[in-house]
Structure formats: C-alpha cells, structure tokens
Amino acid sequence: MYTRILVPLDGSQVAENALDHAAQMADIFGAELILLRAAFLDRVPDFDLSEVQRVLVQESEAYLNQVACQLQEDGRCVRTAVRWSKAAEAITAYAVAQEISVVVMATHGHSSHEHWPMGSIAEKVLRSMQVPVLLVRPS
C-alpha cells in the first residue's frame, strides 16, 4: 500500500514527533522513509546569499543524516533530501517528483502558529497534495 513515506522536518522537536508514526508505518508496510528539509531565505537586496545557502544546505544535510542514522539502526531503509525552496512548495514538488505514497508531518513546526488548528505549512501541504497526508499533533 505505502512504499515511500515522506517526512518533512524543520529541525524542531515538534516536527520530529511525526517520526515515530512514520517509522511504525514503514515497519508495517516495509516502506522506505524519506526525510526532507526545506532550506530557504528570502532575497536580500544587494546581498549575495550563495554562501549562506551553502551553509544552510550543509547544516540541513548533517541534521537529516543524524536523524536517518537513528532510524536505520532498526533496519529501516531511509534516505534524505534537502531542497532550496519554501517548505510547502518543497514538500509538494518532492512528493510528486518522487512518487511519494504518503506524507507524515507535524501540524506545527518551527513556524508554529498556536492559534491555528494546524500550522500554515501543514495546511498548504494538505490542500495541495494528491496523496494521503497524516498530520501528527504536538504531544
């Protein structure tokens, strides 16, 4: 049923709450876990962001690799991806391009809006995805 499970992470503990659910699904279905992080900064006039972009991507890769190693210890197939894009756009584009079966993500992450029933990124993803999206509430 599910062969590729996408787990968007932003580095927050809240976002990582989705990992347990995704790992359980991967175990049940024998699915591959894909950890995705979007790294993005808006343009700043008269400022070259290429070095900042390089550092952000490197830090994102290191973070995802650390999380992936923990999941792989239990024999799971895990891969990582970093995309230089806004989060919702990165998640939906990656899901389509990689034929993702299901997205498992937290309702709130780094850009938490406590007054909303779900975070703005989760809402955008939910509205634009053609595959199932499992939203995990903060614990």
MOZI-V120146 format. One record per residue. N is the residue number from 1. SS is DSSP state (2 for helix, 1 for strand, 0 for the rest). PHI is phi in whole degrees, -180 to 180 (999 if undefined). NEAR is the number of other ideal C-beta (glycine too) atoms within 12 Angstrom. Layout:
# MOZI-V120146
n:N ss:SS phi:PHI near:NEAR
n:N ss:SS phi:PHI near:NEAR
This chain:
# MOZI-V120146
n:1 ss:0 phi:999 near:14
n:2 ss:0 phi:-112 near:27
n:3 ss:0 phi:-111 near:20
n:4 ss:1 phi:-133 near:33
n:5 ss:1 phi:-110 near:43
n:6 ss:1 phi:-95 near:46
n:7 ss:1 phi:-123 near:48
n:8 ss:1 phi:-74 near:56
n:9 ss:0 phi:-129 near:45
n:10 ss:0 phi:-119 near:37
n:11 ss:0 phi:95 near:26
n:12 ss:0 phi:-90 near:25
n:13 ss:2 phi:-64 near:18
n:14 ss:2 phi:-61 near:29
n:15 ss:2 phi:-63 near:38
n:16 ss:2 phi:-70 near:33
n:17 ss:2 phi:-59 near:26
n:18 ss:2 phi:-73 near:42
n:19 ss:2 phi:-62 near:33
n:20 ss:2 phi:-61 near:21
n:21 ss:2 phi:-65 near:27
n:22 ss:2 phi:-65 near:42
n:23 ss:2 phi:-65 near:32
n:24 ss:2 phi:-63 near:22
n:25 ss:2 phi:-64 near:30
n:26 ss:2 phi:-61 near:35
n:27 ss:2 phi:-65 near:20
n:28 ss:2 phi:-66 near:15
n:29 ss:2 phi:-97 near:21
n:30 ss:0 phi:64 near:17
n:31 ss:0 phi:-91 near:28
n:32 ss:1 phi:-85 near:31
n:33 ss:1 phi:-97 near:44
n:34 ss:1 phi:-122 near:40
n:35 ss:1 phi:-95 near:46
n:36 ss:1 phi:-122 near:46
n:37 ss:1 phi:-129 near:41
n:38 ss:1 phi:-97 near:37
n:39 ss:0 phi:-118 near:32
n:40 ss:0 phi:-159 near:26
n:41 ss:0 phi:-133 near:20
n:42 ss:0 phi:-67 near:11
n:43 ss:0 phi:-64 near:12
n:44 ss:0 phi:-117 near:11
n:45 ss:0 phi:-56 near:7
n:46 ss:0 phi:60 near:6
n:47 ss:0 phi:-138 near:12
n:48 ss:0 phi:-84 near:12
n:49 ss:0 phi:-91 near:19
n:50 ss:2 phi:-62 near:14
n:51 ss:2 phi:-70 near:12
n:52 ss:2 phi:-62 near:19
n:53 ss:2 phi:-61 near:23
n:54 ss:2 phi:-59 near:17
n:55 ss:2 phi:-66 near:15
n:56 ss:2 phi:-61 near:24
n:57 ss:2 phi:-66 near:26
n:58 ss:2 phi:-61 near:17
n:59 ss:2 phi:-64 near:18
n:60 ss:2 phi:-65 near:32
n:61 ss:2 phi:-62 near:25
n:62 ss:2 phi:-63 near:19
n:63 ss:2 phi:-61 near:26
n:64 ss:2 phi:-63 near:36
n:65 ss:2 phi:-63 near:22
n:66 ss:2 phi:-64 near:21
n:67 ss:2 phi:-64 near:34
n:68 ss:2 phi:-61 near:30
n:69 ss:2 phi:-59 near:16
n:70 ss:2 phi:-63 near:19
n:71 ss:2 phi:-72 near:32
n:72 ss:2 phi:-73 near:21
n:73 ss:0 phi:-58 near:12
n:74 ss:0 phi:-93 near:17
n:75 ss:0 phi:85 near:12
n:76 ss:0 phi:-82 near:29
n:77 ss:0 phi:-87 near:22
n:78 ss:1 phi:-133 near:32
n:79 ss:1 phi:-132 near:27
n:80 ss:1 phi:-127 near:30
n:81 ss:1 phi:-152 near:34
n:82 ss:1 phi:-122 near:32
n:83 ss:1 phi:-125 near:32
n:84 ss:0 phi:-88 near:24
n:85 ss:0 phi:-168 near:27
n:86 ss:0 phi:-65 near:22
n:87 ss:2 phi:-56 near:37
n:88 ss:2 phi:-61 near:32
n:89 ss:2 phi:-66 near:21
n:90 ss:2 phi:-63 near:33
n:91 ss:2 phi:-64 near:43
n:92 ss:2 phi:-68 near:32
n:93 ss:2 phi:-65 near:24
n:94 ss:2 phi:-65 near:33
n:95 ss:2 phi:-60 near:34
n:96 ss:2 phi:-70 near:19
n:97 ss:2 phi:-63 near:17
n:98 ss:0 phi:-101 near:23
n:99 ss:0 phi:52 near:17
n:100 ss:0 phi:-68 near:35
n:101 ss:0 phi:-86 near:28
n:102 ss:1 phi:-156 near:33
n:103 ss:1 phi:-110 near:43
n:104 ss:1 phi:-120 near:43
n:105 ss:1 phi:-147 near:50
n:106 ss:1 phi:-76 near:38
n:107 ss:0 phi:-73 near:32
n:108 ss:0 phi:-135 near:31
n:109 ss:0 phi:-135 near:34
n:110 ss:0 phi:-60 near:23
n:111 ss:0 phi:-99 near:25
n:112 ss:0 phi:-61 near:22
n:113 ss:0 phi:-117 near:17
n:114 ss:0 phi:-60 near:13
n:115 ss:0 phi:-81 near:9
n:116 ss:0 phi:-94 near:15
n:117 ss:0 phi:-64 near:15
n:118 ss:0 phi:-143 near:25
n:119 ss:0 phi:-64 near:33
n:120 ss:2 phi:-64 near:23
n:121 ss:2 phi:-68 near:40
n:122 ss:2 phi:-59 near:38
n:123 ss:2 phi:-64 near:23
n:124 ss:2 phi:-63 near:25
n:125 ss:2 phi:-64 near:42
n:126 ss:2 phi:-58 near:25
n:127 ss:2 phi:-73 near:15
n:128 ss:2 phi:-105 near:21
n:129 ss:0 phi:-83 near:28
n:130 ss:0 phi:-102 near:16
n:131 ss:0 phi:-115 near:26
n:132 ss:1 phi:-60 near:20
n:133 ss:1 phi:-127 near:35
n:134 ss:1 phi:-99 near:29
n:135 ss:1 phi:-98 near:29
n:136 ss:1 phi:-106 near:31
n:137 ss:0 phi:-77 near:18
n:138 ss:0 phi:-60 near:22
n:139 ss:0 phi:-86 near:15
